[in-house]
Amino acid sequence: MVFSLLHLLMFRHVRNHYGIEISYKCRIGRRFEIGHQHGIVIHEYATIGDDCVIRQGATLGIGGISRGTPVEDTGPIIGDRVDIGAGVMIIGKVTIGSDVNIGPNAVILSDVPSNTTVLAPFPKILPRRTPPSASDTTAQAE
């Protein structure tokens, strides 16, 4: 009971002070590294392999749960040597292979094979529509 209370106090301190929420139930491999703090949420049934790096704003969580599905079968599975960029969301029962690089702000909803790189859609550059200025309207009237 003393250790449960100690764990609860430490968990709340880390969550509130550093912005990192990791349950004691998730399985994390050796040499796990958090690149930057704040906004990291790892679901309690997630599995993370060895030598993985996770950066700020990343979420490893469960997706929608259908009735009859055990909650233990809903967490993501991350392979070895995976580099997870800032703002990445890995949602649902997803398997990420080993030696994968995931770029910033990617949303992963399906399995990713080993030895690949995942990038978020590139931003689209649109021309700005500016209203005509007063000098343009007088020049067109003449």
PyMOL commands that set and color helices and strands:
alter all, ss='L'
color gray80, all
select helices_A, chain A and resi 2-18+71-73+134-141
alter helices_A, ss='H'
color red, helices_A
select strands_A, chain A and resi 20-22+27-28+33-34+40-42+47-48+53-54+59-61+77-78+83-84+89-91+95-96+101-102+107-108+117-118
alter strands_A, ss='S'
color yellow, strands_A
deselect
rebuild
show_as cartoon
